[in-house]
Structures are given as structure tokens and as C-alpha cells.
Amino acid sequence: MFKEINNFLPNNFLSDILTNSFPWYITETTKIKGKAGKPYFFHLLYFNEPNSNYYEKIMPKFIEKLKIKKLIRAKLNLYPRTFNIEEHNYHVDFKYPHKTALYYVNTNNGFTIFKNPYKKISSKKNKIILFDELSEHKSTSCTNKDFRITLNINYEF
């Protein structure tokens, strides 16, 4: 169902790109069952075509290493620290068969949680999870770092 790979890219690959001047965009809210969610930040690198000047700096290494034939979407997500870890709602990114790679940019105490079978995966810098996108999953915030950053890649191969 899913595969975890540690030390996926050269150390500090995205840390060198995601500096204080990297442009982030705010989105309305995360979805949290039973209560209002909180805003989070994103940077859309690709959605059916390149959408960012950072696309060429970031995506070629992932495309080559994952052997991606057709990229659907690549999006960075930044979840600010919360007082308690907040679990977002379960979801699938797109409701048709494809693959997803979730890359952890920084180590923190947030998680990715899969619904069936239930599995909780820790956020560890330079780790990637590969899974079938029709697997329901959810993200969380973190409490021990200023933010949690992931790169979500949807693709066909």
C-alpha cells in the first residue's frame, strides 16, 4: 500500500531553496472534523503545467528519481505550529487512480495518518512516502517546531 524511503535526496536539498525569501501563499483553512480549521500556507509548483519559478529548481530531481512519466500536481504545504497537534480530515487528493509521493522537508512531531489500514507515519526530514492515492490519509500540525513542511507530488508512472 505504501513505501517509506529515508535519505531520499542529498541532505539539505530543499532547505537550501526554502529560505526566508521563499514565497508562500495563504489558503483559507485546513479541514478539521467538528471545528473550524486554521489557515495554512502553500506554494503550487505544478498543476498540469509549471506554476512557479521554483519548479525547475525543485522538481527535476523528484521526477528523475521517482521515474515520473506524467506529473499531475506538485505542491508544498506549510502548517504553522499549534498548541496541540491537530489532525486534519481524511481525504484523497484526486478521485482517480494515480500515485502520490509525500516528502518531508523538516523533522517535527507531526504525522501523516492512513485510514485503512491504519498507520501513523512520523515527519522526518528527507523521508518520502510513496502510496496509491486512493488511500485515504490526513495530515497534522506540529507542536515542537515553528512549522511543518511537506511536498505533495501526484503523478502517473
CNS distance restraints for C-alpha pairs under 8 A (distance, minus, plus):
assign (resid   1 and name CA) (resid 131 and name CA) 5.91 0.50 0.50
assign (resid   1 and name CA) (resid 132 and name CA) 6.47 0.50 0.50
assign (resid   1 and name CA) (resid 135 and name CA) 7.92 0.50 0.50
assign (resid   2 and name CA) (resid 129 and name CA) 6.66 0.50 0.50
assign (resid   2 and name CA) (resid 130 and name CA) 5.37 0.50 0.50
assign (resid   2 and name CA) (resid 131 and name CA) 4.26 0.50 0.50
assign (resid   2 and name CA) (resid 132 and name CA) 6.97 0.50 0.50
assign (resid   3 and name CA) (resid 129 and name CA) 5.53 0.50 0.50
assign (resid   3 and name CA) (resid 130 and name CA) 5.11 0.50 0.50
assign (resid   3 and name CA) (resid 131 and name CA) 6.55 0.50 0.50
assign (resid   4 and name CA) (resid 127 and name CA) 7.03 0.50 0.50
assign (resid   4 and name CA) (resid 128 and name CA) 5.84 0.50 0.50
assign (resid   4 and name CA) (resid 129 and name CA) 4.55 0.50 0.50
assign (resid   4 and name CA) (resid 130 and name CA) 6.54 0.50 0.50
assign (resid   5 and name CA) (resid 127 and name CA) 5.62 0.50 0.50
assign (resid   5 and name CA) (resid 128 and name CA) 5.34 0.50 0.50
assign (resid   5 and name CA) (resid 129 and name CA) 6.43 0.50 0.50
assign (resid   6 and name CA) (resid 126 and name CA) 6.31 0.50 0.50
assign (resid   6 and name CA) (resid 127 and name CA) 4.34 0.50 0.50
assign (resid   6 and name CA) (resid 128 and name CA) 6.57 0.50 0.50
assign (resid   7 and name CA) (resid  11 and name CA) 7.36 0.50 0.50
assign (resid   7 and name CA) (resid 126 and name CA) 5.20 0.50 0.50
assign (resid   7 and name CA) (resid 127 and name CA) 5.80 0.50 0.50
assign (resid   8 and name CA) (resid 126 and name CA) 5.71 0.50 0.50
assign (resid   8 and name CA) (resid 127 and name CA) 5.90 0.50 0.50
assign (resid   8 and name CA) (resid 128 and name CA) 6.55 0.50 0.50
assign (resid   9 and name CA) (resid  13 and name CA) 6.75 0.50 0.50
assign (resid   9 and name CA) (resid 126 and name CA) 6.52 0.50 0.50
assign (resid  11 and name CA) (resid 126 and name CA) 7.14 0.50 0.50
assign (resid  12 and name CA) (resid  16 and name CA) 6.04 0.50 0.50
assign (resid  13 and name CA) (resid  17 and name CA) 7.14 0.50 0.50
assign (resid  14 and name CA) (resid  18 and name CA) 5.94 0.50 0.50
assign (resid  14 and name CA) (resid  58 and name CA) 7.39 0.50 0.50
assign (resid  14 and name CA) (resid 105 and name CA) 6.66 0.50 0.50
assign (resid  15 and name CA) (resid  19 and name CA) 6.94 0.50 0.50
assign (resid  15 and name CA) (resid 105 and name CA) 7.22 0.50 0.50
assign (resid  17 and name CA) (resid  22 and name CA) 7.50 0.50 0.50
assign (resid  17 and name CA) (resid  57 and name CA) 7.91 0.50 0.50
assign (resid  18 and name CA) (resid  22 and name CA) 5.46 0.50 0.50
assign (resid  23 and name CA) (resid  43 and name CA) 7.17 0.50 0.50
assign (resid  24 and name CA) (resid  41 and name CA) 5.81 0.50 0.50
assign (resid  24 and name CA) (resid  42 and name CA) 5.61 0.50 0.50
assign (resid  24 and name CA) (resid  43 and name CA) 5.48 0.50 0.50
assign (resid  25 and name CA) (resid  41 and name CA) 5.22 0.50 0.50
assign (resid  25 and name CA) (resid  42 and name CA) 5.28 0.50 0.50
assign (resid  25 and name CA) (resid  43 and name CA) 6.12 0.50 0.50
assign (resid  26 and name CA) (resid  39 and name CA) 6.66 0.50 0.50
assign (resid  26 and name CA) (resid  40 and name CA) 5.76 0.50 0.50
assign (resid  26 and name CA) (resid  41 and name CA) 4.36 0.50 0.50
assign (resid  26 and name CA) (resid  42 and name CA) 6.34 0.50 0.50
assign (resid  27 and name CA) (resid  39 and name CA) 5.78 0.50 0.50
assign (resid  27 and name CA) (resid  40 and name CA) 5.76 0.50 0.50
assign (resid  27 and name CA) (resid  41 and name CA) 5.99 0.50 0.50
assign (resid  27 and name CA) (resid  42 and name CA) 7.16 0.50 0.50
assign (resid  28 and name CA) (resid  38 and name CA) 7.46 0.50 0.50
assign (resid  28 and name CA) (resid  39 and name CA) 5.10 0.50 0.50
assign (resid  28 and name CA) (resid  40 and name CA) 7.22 0.50 0.50
assign (resid  29 and name CA) (resid  36 and name CA) 7.81 0.50 0.50
assign (resid  29 and name CA) (resid  37 and name CA) 5.08 0.50 0.50
assign (resid  29 and name CA) (resid  38 and name CA) 4.70 0.50 0.50
assign (resid  29 and name CA) (resid  39 and name CA) 4.03 0.50 0.50
assign (resid  29 and name CA) (resid  40 and name CA) 6.25 0.50 0.50
assign (resid  30 and name CA) (resid  37 and name CA) 4.82 0.50 0.50
assign (resid  30 and name CA) (resid  38 and name CA) 5.58 0.50 0.50
assign (resid  30 and name CA) (resid  39 and name CA) 6.20 0.50 0.50
assign (resid  30 and name CA) (resid  40 and name CA) 6.80 0.50 0.50
assign (resid  30 and name CA) (resid  88 and name CA) 6.33 0.50 0.50
assign (resid  31 and name CA) (resid  36 and name CA) 7.09 0.50 0.50
assign (resid  31 and name CA) (resid  37 and name CA) 5.11 0.50 0.50
assign (resid  31 and name CA) (resid  38 and name CA) 7.89 0.50 0.50
assign (resid  31 and name CA) (resid  88 and name CA) 5.39 0.50 0.50
assign (resid  31 and name CA) (resid  89 and name CA) 5.54 0.50 0.50
assign (resid  32 and name CA) (resid  36 and name CA) 6.33 0.50 0.50
assign (resid  32 and name CA) (resid  37 and name CA) 5.26 0.50 0.50
assign (resid  32 and name CA) (resid  86 and name CA) 7.71 0.50 0.50
assign (resid  32 and name CA) (resid  87 and name CA) 6.60 0.50 0.50
assign (resid  32 and name CA) (resid  88 and name CA) 4.64 0.50 0.50
assign (resid  32 and name CA) (resid  89 and name CA) 5.31 0.50 0.50
assign (resid  33 and name CA) (resid  88 and name CA) 7.18 0.50 0.50
assign (resid  33 and name CA) (resid  89 and name CA) 6.03 0.50 0.50
assign (resid  37 and name CA) (resid  88 and name CA) 7.95 0.50 0.50
assign (resid  40 and name CA) (resid  77 and name CA) 7.44 0.50 0.50
assign (resid  40 and name CA) (resid  78 and name CA) 6.13 0.50 0.50
assign (resid  40 and name CA) (resid  79 and name CA) 5.18 0.50 0.50
assign (resid  40 and name CA) (resid  80 and name CA) 6.71 0.50 0.50
assign (resid  41 and name CA) (resid  77 and name CA) 5.90 0.50 0.50
assign (resid  41 and name CA) (resid  78 and name CA) 4.96 0.50 0.50
assign (resid  41 and name CA) (resid  79 and name CA) 6.49 0.50 0.50
assign (resid  42 and name CA) (resid  75 and name CA) 6.82 0.50 0.50
assign (resid  42 and name CA) (resid  76 and name CA) 5.38 0.50 0.50
assign (resid  42 and name CA) (resid  77 and name CA) 4.47 0.50 0.50
assign (resid  42 and name CA) (resid  78 and name CA) 5.93 0.50 0.50
assign (resid  43 and name CA) (resid  75 and name CA) 5.76 0.50 0.50
assign (resid  43 and name CA) (resid  76 and name CA) 5.08 0.50 0.50
assign (resid  43 and name CA) (resid  77 and name CA) 6.72 0.50 0.50
assign (resid  44 and name CA) (resid  51 and name CA) 6.33 0.50 0.50
assign (resid  44 and name CA) (resid  52 and name CA) 6.78 0.50 0.50
assign (resid  44 and name CA) (resid  73 and name CA) 7.96 0.50 0.50
assign (resid  44 and name CA) (resid  74 and name CA) 6.35 0.50 0.50
assign (resid  44 and name CA) (resid  75 and name CA) 4.49 0.50 0.50
assign (resid  44 and name CA) (resid  76 and name CA) 6.40 0.50 0.50
assign (resid  45 and name CA) (resid  50 and name CA) 6.07 0.50 0.50
assign (resid  45 and name CA) (resid  51 and name CA) 5.15 0.50 0.50
assign (resid  45 and name CA) (resid  52 and name CA) 4.93 0.50 0.50
assign (resid  45 and name CA) (resid  53 and name CA) 7.90 0.50 0.50
assign (resid  45 and name CA) (resid  54 and name CA) 6.75 0.50 0.50
assign (resid  45 and name CA) (resid  55 and name CA) 5.26 0.50 0.50
assign (resid  45 and name CA) (resid  73 and name CA) 7.55 0.50 0.50
assign (resid  45 and name CA) (resid  74 and name CA) 5.36 0.50 0.50
assign (resid  45 and name CA) (resid  75 and name CA) 5.57 0.50 0.50
assign (resid  45 and name CA) (resid  76 and name CA) 7.46 0.50 0.50
assign (resid  46 and name CA) (resid  50 and name CA) 4.38 0.50 0.50
assign (resid  46 and name CA) (resid  51 and name CA) 5.00 0.50 0.50
assign (resid  46 and name CA) (resid  52 and name CA) 7.00 0.50 0.50
assign (resid  46 and name CA) (resid  55 and name CA) 7.01 0.50 0.50
assign (resid  46 and name CA) (resid  71 and name CA) 7.95 0.50 0.50
assign (resid  46 and name CA) (resid  72 and name CA) 7.38 0.50 0.50
assign (resid  46 and name CA) (resid  73 and name CA) 5.07 0.50 0.50
assign (resid  46 and name CA) (resid  74 and name CA) 4.95 0.50 0.50
assign (resid  46 and name CA) (resid  75 and name CA) 6.90 0.50 0.50
assign (resid  47 and name CA) (resid  51 and name CA) 6.76 0.50 0.50
assign (resid  47 and name CA) (resid  72 and name CA) 5.85 0.50 0.50
assign (resid  47 and name CA) (resid  73 and name CA) 4.40 0.50 0.50
assign (resid  47 and name CA) (resid  74 and name CA) 6.68 0.50 0.50
assign (resid  48 and name CA) (resid  71 and name CA) 7.09 0.50 0.50
assign (resid  48 and name CA) (resid  72 and name CA) 5.42 0.50 0.50
assign (resid  48 and name CA) (resid  73 and name CA) 6.48 0.50 0.50
assign (resid  50 and name CA) (resid  55 and name CA) 6.30 0.50 0.50
assign (resid  51 and name CA) (resid  55 and name CA) 7.29 0.50 0.50
assign (resid  54 and name CA) (resid  58 and name CA) 6.24 0.50 0.50
assign (resid  55 and name CA) (resid  59 and name CA) 5.58 0.50 0.50
assign (resid  56 and name CA) (resid  60 and name CA) 6.36 0.50 0.50
assign (resid  58 and name CA) (resid  62 and name CA) 7.49 0.50 0.50
assign (resid  59 and name CA) (resid  63 and name CA) 6.04 0.50 0.50
assign (resid  60 and name CA) (resid  64 and name CA) 6.04 0.50 0.50
assign (resid  61 and name CA) (resid  65 and name CA) 6.07 0.50 0.50
assign (resid  62 and name CA) (resid  66 and name CA) 5.80 0.50 0.50
assign (resid  63 and name CA) (resid  67 and name CA) 5.69 0.50 0.50
assign (resid  63 and name CA) (resid  68 and name CA) 5.01 0.50 0.50
assign (resid  63 and name CA) (resid  69 and name CA) 7.93 0.50 0.50
assign (resid  64 and name CA) (resid  68 and name CA) 6.76 0.50 0.50
assign (resid  67 and name CA) (resid 157 and name CA) 6.50 0.50 0.50
assign (resid  68 and name CA) (resid 155 and name CA) 6.51 0.50 0.50
assign (resid  68 and name CA) (resid 156 and name CA) 6.23 0.50 0.50
assign (resid  68 and name CA) (resid 157 and name CA) 4.89 0.50 0.50
assign (resid  69 and name CA) (resid 155 and name CA) 7.62 0.50 0.50
assign (resid  69 and name CA) (resid 156 and name CA) 5.99 0.50 0.50
assign (resid  69 and name CA) (resid 157 and name CA) 4.76 0.50 0.50
assign (resid  70 and name CA) (resid 155 and name CA) 5.69 0.50 0.50
assign (resid  70 and name CA) (resid 156 and name CA) 5.06 0.50 0.50
assign (resid  70 and name CA) (resid 157 and name CA) 6.42 0.50 0.50
assign (resid  71 and name CA) (resid 153 and name CA) 7.77 0.50 0.50
assign (resid  71 and name CA) (resid 154 and name CA) 6.48 0.50 0.50
assign (resid  71 and name CA) (resid 155 and name CA) 4.48 0.50 0.50
assign (resid  71 and name CA) (resid 156 and name CA) 6.44 0.50 0.50
assign (resid  72 and name CA) (resid 153 and name CA) 7.67 0.50 0.50
assign (resid  72 and name CA) (resid 154 and name CA) 5.34 0.50 0.50
assign (resid  72 and name CA) (resid 155 and name CA) 5.02 0.50 0.50
assign (resid  72 and name CA) (resid 156 and name CA) 7.49 0.50 0.50
assign (resid  73 and name CA) (resid 152 and name CA) 7.84 0.50 0.50
assign (resid  73 and name CA) (resid 153 and name CA) 5.78 0.50 0.50
assign (resid  73 and name CA) (resid 154 and name CA) 5.12 0.50 0.50
assign (resid  73 and name CA) (resid 155 and name CA) 6.94 0.50 0.50
assign (resid  74 and name CA) (resid 151 and name CA) 6.99 0.50 0.50
assign (resid  74 and name CA) (resid 152 and name CA) 5.67 0.50 0.50
assign (resid  74 and name CA) (resid 153 and name CA) 4.43 0.50 0.50
assign (resid  74 and name CA) (resid 154 and name CA) 6.39 0.50 0.50
assign (resid  75 and name CA) (resid 151 and name CA) 5.70 0.50 0.50
assign (resid  75 and name CA) (resid 152 and name CA) 5.24 0.50 0.50
assign (resid  75 and name CA) (resid 153 and name CA) 6.58 0.50 0.50
assign (resid  76 and name CA) (resid 149 and name CA) 6.96 0.50 0.50
assign (resid  76 and name CA) (resid 150 and name CA) 5.70 0.50 0.50
assign (resid  76 and name CA) (resid 151 and name CA) 4.36 0.50 0.50
assign (resid  76 and name CA) (resid 152 and name CA) 6.19 0.50 0.50
assign (resid  77 and name CA) (resid 148 and name CA) 7.92 0.50 0.50
assign (resid  77 and name CA) (resid 149 and name CA) 5.51 0.50 0.50
assign (resid  77 and name CA) (resid 150 and name CA) 5.34 0.50 0.50
assign (resid  77 and name CA) (resid 151 and name CA) 6.35 0.50 0.50
assign (resid  77 and name CA) (resid 152 and name CA) 7.61 0.50 0.50
assign (resid  78 and name CA) (resid 147 and name CA) 6.36 0.50 0.50
assign (resid  78 and name CA) (resid 148 and name CA) 5.58 0.50 0.50
assign (resid  78 and name CA) (resid 149 and name CA) 4.50 0.50 0.50
assign (resid  78 and name CA) (resid 150 and name CA) 6.79 0.50 0.50
assign (resid  79 and name CA) (resid 141 and name CA) 5.83 0.50 0.50
assign (resid  79 and name CA) (resid 142 and name CA) 7.71 0.50 0.50
assign (resid  79 and name CA) (resid 147 and name CA) 5.43 0.50 0.50
assign (resid  79 and name CA) (resid 148 and name CA) 5.11 0.50 0.50
assign (resid  79 and name CA) (resid 149 and name CA) 6.50 0.50 0.50
assign (resid  80 and name CA) (resid 141 and name CA) 6.90 0.50 0.50
assign (resid  80 and name CA) (resid 142 and name CA) 7.49 0.50 0.50
assign (resid  80 and name CA) (resid 146 and name CA) 6.08 0.50 0.50
assign (resid  80 and name CA) (resid 147 and name CA) 4.28 0.50 0.50
assign (resid  80 and name CA) (resid 148 and name CA) 6.49 0.50 0.50
assign (resid  81 and name CA) (resid 141 and name CA) 6.25 0.50 0.50
assign (resid  81 and name CA) (resid 142 and name CA) 5.24 0.50 0.50
assign (resid  81 and name CA) (resid 143 and name CA) 5.19 0.50 0.50
assign (resid  81 and name CA) (resid 144 and name CA) 7.28 0.50 0.50
assign (resid  81 and name CA) (resid 145 and name CA) 6.31 0.50 0.50
assign (resid  81 and name CA) (resid 146 and name CA) 5.06 0.50 0.50
assign (resid  81 and name CA) (resid 147 and name CA) 4.97 0.50 0.50
assign (resid  81 and name CA) (resid 148 and name CA) 7.27 0.50 0.50
assign (resid  82 and name CA) (resid  86 and name CA) 7.37 0.50 0.50
assign (resid  82 and name CA) (resid 141 and name CA) 6.40 0.50 0.50
assign (resid  82 and name CA) (resid 142 and name CA) 6.21 0.50 0.50
assign (resid  82 and name CA) (resid 143 and name CA) 5.44 0.50 0.50
assign (resid  83 and name CA) (resid 143 and name CA) 5.94 0.50 0.50
assign (resid  84 and name CA) (resid 142 and name CA) 7.53 0.50 0.50
assign (resid  84 and name CA) (resid 143 and name CA) 6.17 0.50 0.50
assign (resid  85 and name CA) (resid 110 and name CA) 7.03 0.50 0.50
assign (resid  85 and name CA) (resid 140 and name CA) 6.45 0.50 0.50
assign (resid  85 and name CA) (resid 141 and name CA) 5.34 0.50 0.50
assign (resid  85 and name CA) (resid 142 and name CA) 5.40 0.50 0.50
assign (resid  85 and name CA) (resid 143 and name CA) 6.08 0.50 0.50
assign (resid  86 and name CA) (resid 140 and name CA) 5.38 0.50 0.50
assign (resid  86 and name CA) (resid 141 and name CA) 5.36 0.50 0.50
assign (resid  86 and name CA) (resid 142 and name CA) 7.64 0.50 0.50
assign (resid  87 and name CA) (resid 138 and name CA) 7.10 0.50 0.50
assign (resid  87 and name CA) (resid 139 and name CA) 6.20 0.50 0.50
assign (resid  87 and name CA) (resid 140 and name CA) 4.43 0.50 0.50
assign (resid  87 and name CA) (resid 141 and name CA) 6.82 0.50 0.50
assign (resid  88 and name CA) (resid 138 and name CA) 5.75 0.50 0.50
assign (resid  88 and name CA) (resid 139 and name CA) 5.61 0.50 0.50
assign (resid  88 and name CA) (resid 140 and name CA) 5.72 0.50 0.50
assign (resid  89 and name CA) (resid 138 and name CA) 5.78 0.50 0.50
assign (resid  89 and name CA) (resid 139 and name CA) 7.74 0.50 0.50
assign (resid  90 and name CA) (resid 115 and name CA) 7.40 0.50 0.50
assign (resid  90 and name CA) (resid 136 and name CA) 5.76 0.50 0.50
assign (resid  90 and name CA) (resid 137 and name CA) 5.01 0.50 0.50
assign (resid  90 and name CA) (resid 138 and name CA) 4.60 0.50 0.50
assign (resid  91 and name CA) (resid 136 and name CA) 5.17 0.50 0.50
assign (resid  91 and name CA) (resid 137 and name CA) 5.62 0.50 0.50
assign (resid  91 and name CA) (resid 138 and name CA) 6.30 0.50 0.50
assign (resid  92 and name CA) (resid 133 and name CA) 6.23 0.50 0.50
assign (resid  92 and name CA) (resid 134 and name CA) 5.96 0.50 0.50
assign (resid  92 and name CA) (resid 135 and name CA) 6.68 0.50 0.50
assign (resid  92 and name CA) (resid 136 and name CA) 5.34 0.50 0.50
assign (resid  92 and name CA) (resid 137 and name CA) 6.72 0.50 0.50
assign (resid  93 and name CA) (resid 133 and name CA) 6.97 0.50 0.50
assign (resid  94 and name CA) (resid 133 and name CA) 7.34 0.50 0.50
assign (resid  94 and name CA) (resid 134 and name CA) 7.81 0.50 0.50
assign (resid  95 and name CA) (resid 134 and name CA) 6.73 0.50 0.50
assign (resid  96 and name CA) (resid 133 and name CA) 7.98 0.50 0.50
assign (resid  96 and name CA) (resid 134 and name CA) 7.16 0.50 0.50
assign (resid  97 and name CA) (resid 132 and name CA) 7.40 0.50 0.50
assign (resid  97 and name CA) (resid 133 and name CA) 6.57 0.50 0.50
assign (resid  97 and name CA) (resid 134 and name CA) 6.42 0.50 0.50
assign (resid  98 and name CA) (resid 132 and name CA) 6.34 0.50 0.50
assign (resid  98 and name CA) (resid 133 and name CA) 5.76 0.50 0.50
assign (resid  98 and name CA) (resid 134 and name CA) 7.70 0.50 0.50
assign (resid  98 and name CA) (resid 154 and name CA) 6.99 0.50 0.50
assign (resid  98 and name CA) (resid 155 and name CA) 5.96 0.50 0.50
assign (resid  98 and name CA) (resid 156 and name CA) 5.44 0.50 0.50
assign (resid  99 and name CA) (resid 130 and name CA) 7.24 0.50 0.50
assign (resid  99 and name CA) (resid 131 and name CA) 5.91 0.50 0.50
assign (resid  99 and name CA) (resid 132 and name CA) 4.81 0.50 0.50
assign (resid  99 and name CA) (resid 133 and name CA) 5.25 0.50 0.50
assign (resid  99 and name CA) (resid 154 and name CA) 5.80 0.50 0.50
assign (resid  99 and name CA) (resid 155 and name CA) 5.34 0.50 0.50
assign (resid  99 and name CA) (resid 156 and name CA) 5.96 0.50 0.50
assign (resid  99 and name CA) (resid 157 and name CA) 7.87 0.50 0.50
assign (resid 100 and name CA) (resid 130 and name CA) 5.79 0.50 0.50
assign (resid 100 and name CA) (resid 131 and name CA) 5.39 0.50 0.50
assign (resid 100 and name CA) (resid 132 and name CA) 6.14 0.50 0.50
assign (resid 100 and name CA) (resid 133 and name CA) 5.48 0.50 0.50
assign (resid 100 and name CA) (resid 152 and name CA) 7.10 0.50 0.50
assign (resid 100 and name CA) (resid 153 and name CA) 5.53 0.50 0.50
assign (resid 100 and name CA) (resid 154 and name CA) 4.55 0.50 0.50
assign (resid 100 and name CA) (resid 155 and name CA) 6.30 0.50 0.50
assign (resid 101 and name CA) (resid 128 and name CA) 6.47 0.50 0.50
assign (resid 101 and name CA) (resid 129 and name CA) 5.54 0.50 0.50
assign (resid 101 and name CA) (resid 130 and name CA) 4.54 0.50 0.50
assign (resid 101 and name CA) (resid 131 and name CA) 6.54 0.50 0.50
assign (resid 101 and name CA) (resid 151 and name CA) 7.98 0.50 0.50
assign (resid 101 and name CA) (resid 152 and name CA) 6.03 0.50 0.50
assign (resid 101 and name CA) (resid 153 and name CA) 5.04 0.50 0.50
assign (resid 101 and name CA) (resid 154 and name CA) 6.57 0.50 0.50
assign (resid 102 and name CA) (resid 128 and name CA) 5.41 0.50 0.50
assign (resid 102 and name CA) (resid 129 and name CA) 5.13 0.50 0.50
assign (resid 102 and name CA) (resid 130 and name CA) 6.59 0.50 0.50
assign (resid 102 and name CA) (resid 150 and name CA) 6.64 0.50 0.50
assign (resid 102 and name CA) (resid 151 and name CA) 5.74 0.50 0.50
assign (resid 102 and name CA) (resid 152 and name CA) 4.75 0.50 0.50
assign (resid 102 and name CA) (resid 153 and name CA) 6.33 0.50 0.50
assign (resid 103 and name CA) (resid 126 and name CA) 6.76 0.50 0.50
assign (resid 103 and name CA) (resid 127 and name CA) 5.86 0.50 0.50
assign (resid 103 and name CA) (resid 128 and name CA) 4.23 0.50 0.50
assign (resid 103 and name CA) (resid 129 and name CA) 6.51 0.50 0.50
assign (resid 103 and name CA) (resid 150 and name CA) 5.52 0.50 0.50
assign (resid 103 and name CA) (resid 151 and name CA) 4.98 0.50 0.50
assign (resid 103 and name CA) (resid 152 and name CA) 6.53 0.50 0.50
assign (resid 104 and name CA) (resid 123 and name CA) 5.95 0.50 0.50
assign (resid 104 and name CA) (resid 124 and name CA) 5.98 0.50 0.50
assign (resid 104 and name CA) (resid 125 and name CA) 5.19 0.50 0.50
assign (resid 104 and name CA) (resid 126 and name CA) 5.62 0.50 0.50
assign (resid 104 and name CA) (resid 127 and name CA) 5.51 0.50 0.50
assign (resid 104 and name CA) (resid 128 and name CA) 6.25 0.50 0.50
assign (resid 104 and name CA) (resid 149 and name CA) 6.45 0.50 0.50
assign (resid 104 and name CA) (resid 150 and name CA) 4.73 0.50 0.50
assign (resid 104 and name CA) (resid 151 and name CA) 6.58 0.50 0.50
assign (resid 105 and name CA) (resid 124 and name CA) 7.66 0.50 0.50
assign (resid 105 and name CA) (resid 125 and name CA) 5.08 0.50 0.50
assign (resid 105 and name CA) (resid 126 and name CA) 5.93 0.50 0.50
assign (resid 105 and name CA) (resid 127 and name CA) 7.91 0.50 0.50
assign (resid 105 and name CA) (resid 148 and name CA) 7.83 0.50 0.50
assign (resid 105 and name CA) (resid 149 and name CA) 5.41 0.50 0.50
assign (resid 105 and name CA) (resid 150 and name CA) 5.52 0.50 0.50
assign (resid 105 and name CA) (resid 151 and name CA) 7.18 0.50 0.50
assign (resid 106 and name CA) (resid 123 and name CA) 7.12 0.50 0.50
assign (resid 106 and name CA) (resid 124 and name CA) 6.20 0.50 0.50
assign (resid 106 and name CA) (resid 125 and name CA) 4.24 0.50 0.50
assign (resid 106 and name CA) (resid 126 and name CA) 7.25 0.50 0.50
assign (resid 106 and name CA) (resid 148 and name CA) 6.56 0.50 0.50
assign (resid 106 and name CA) (resid 149 and name CA) 6.16 0.50 0.50
assign (resid 106 and name CA) (resid 150 and name CA) 7.76 0.50 0.50
assign (resid 107 and name CA) (resid 123 and name CA) 5.37 0.50 0.50
assign (resid 107 and name CA) (resid 124 and name CA) 4.22 0.50 0.50
assign (resid 107 and name CA) (resid 125 and name CA) 4.57 0.50 0.50
assign (resid 107 and name CA) (resid 148 and name CA) 7.74 0.50 0.50
assign (resid 108 and name CA) (resid 122 and name CA) 7.88 0.50 0.50
assign (resid 108 and name CA) (resid 123 and name CA) 5.67 0.50 0.50
assign (resid 108 and name CA) (resid 124 and name CA) 6.70 0.50 0.50
assign (resid 108 and name CA) (resid 142 and name CA) 6.36 0.50 0.50
assign (resid 108 and name CA) (resid 143 and name CA) 7.84 0.50 0.50
assign (resid 108 and name CA) (resid 144 and name CA) 6.28 0.50 0.50
assign (resid 108 and name CA) (resid 145 and name CA) 6.04 0.50 0.50
assign (resid 108 and name CA) (resid 148 and name CA) 6.59 0.50 0.50
assign (resid 109 and name CA) (resid 122 and name CA) 6.78 0.50 0.50
assign (resid 109 and name CA) (resid 123 and name CA) 6.46 0.50 0.50
assign (resid 109 and name CA) (resid 142 and name CA) 5.38 0.50 0.50
assign (resid 109 and name CA) (resid 143 and name CA) 6.67 0.50 0.50
assign (resid 109 and name CA) (resid 144 and name CA) 6.29 0.50 0.50
assign (resid 109 and name CA) (resid 145 and name CA) 7.94 0.50 0.50
assign (resid 110 and name CA) (resid 122 and name CA) 6.36 0.50 0.50
assign (resid 110 and name CA) (resid 123 and name CA) 5.78 0.50 0.50
assign (resid 110 and name CA) (resid 139 and name CA) 7.73 0.50 0.50
assign (resid 110 and name CA) (resid 140 and name CA) 5.51 0.50 0.50
assign (resid 110 and name CA) (resid 141 and name CA) 5.48 0.50 0.50
assign (resid 110 and name CA) (resid 142 and name CA) 4.40 0.50 0.50
assign (resid 110 and name CA) (resid 143 and name CA) 7.52 0.50 0.50
assign (resid 110 and name CA) (resid 148 and name CA) 7.06 0.50 0.50
assign (resid 111 and name CA) (resid 120 and name CA) 6.38 0.50 0.50
assign (resid 111 and name CA) (resid 121 and name CA) 5.42 0.50 0.50
assign (resid 111 and name CA) (resid 122 and name CA) 4.72 0.50 0.50
assign (resid 111 and name CA) (resid 123 and name CA) 5.57 0.50 0.50
assign (resid 111 and name CA) (resid 139 and name CA) 6.04 0.50 0.50
assign (resid 111 and name CA) (resid 140 and name CA) 5.57 0.50 0.50
assign (resid 111 and name CA) (resid 141 and name CA) 7.68 0.50 0.50
assign (resid 111 and name CA) (resid 142 and name CA) 7.98 0.50 0.50
assign (resid 112 and name CA) (resid 120 and name CA) 5.93 0.50 0.50
assign (resid 112 and name CA) (resid 121 and name CA) 5.19 0.50 0.50
assign (resid 112 and name CA) (resid 122 and name CA) 6.68 0.50 0.50
assign (resid 112 and name CA) (resid 123 and name CA) 7.44 0.50 0.50
assign (resid 112 and name CA) (resid 137 and name CA) 6.86 0.50 0.50
assign (resid 112 and name CA) (resid 138 and name CA) 5.72 0.50 0.50
assign (resid 112 and name CA) (resid 139 and name CA) 4.71 0.50 0.50
assign (resid 112 and name CA) (resid 140 and name CA) 6.63 0.50 0.50
assign (resid 113 and name CA) (resid 118 and name CA) 7.09 0.50 0.50
assign (resid 113 and name CA) (resid 119 and name CA) 5.68 0.50 0.50
assign (resid 113 and name CA) (resid 120 and name CA) 4.47 0.50 0.50
assign (resid 113 and name CA) (resid 121 and name CA) 6.19 0.50 0.50
assign (resid 113 and name CA) (resid 137 and name CA) 5.42 0.50 0.50
assign (resid 113 and name CA) (resid 138 and name CA) 5.29 0.50 0.50
assign (resid 113 and name CA) (resid 139 and name CA) 6.42 0.50 0.50
assign (resid 114 and name CA) (resid 118 and name CA) 5.18 0.50 0.50
assign (resid 114 and name CA) (resid 119 and name CA) 5.06 0.50 0.50
assign (resid 114 and name CA) (resid 120 and name CA) 6.45 0.50 0.50
assign (resid 114 and name CA) (resid 135 and name CA) 7.11 0.50 0.50
assign (resid 114 and name CA) (resid 136 and name CA) 5.99 0.50 0.50
assign (resid 114 and name CA) (resid 137 and name CA) 4.32 0.50 0.50
assign (resid 114 and name CA) (resid 138 and name CA) 6.65 0.50 0.50
assign (resid 115 and name CA) (resid 119 and name CA) 6.99 0.50 0.50
assign (resid 115 and name CA) (resid 135 and name CA) 7.48 0.50 0.50
assign (resid 115 and name CA) (resid 136 and name CA) 5.61 0.50 0.50
assign (resid 115 and name CA) (resid 137 and name CA) 5.84 0.50 0.50
assign (resid 116 and name CA) (resid 135 and name CA) 7.30 0.50 0.50
assign (resid 116 and name CA) (resid 136 and name CA) 7.19 0.50 0.50
assign (resid 123 and name CA) (resid 127 and name CA) 7.67 0.50 0.50
assign (resid 131 and name CA) (resid 135 and name CA) 7.36 0.50 0.50
assign (resid 133 and name CA) (resid 154 and name CA) 7.85 0.50 0.50
assign (resid 141 and name CA) (resid 147 and name CA) 7.80 0.50 0.50
assign (resid 141 and name CA) (resid 148 and name CA) 6.68 0.50 0.50
assign (resid 142 and name CA) (resid 147 and name CA) 6.77 0.50 0.50
assign (resid 142 and name CA) (resid 148 and name CA) 6.28 0.50 0.50
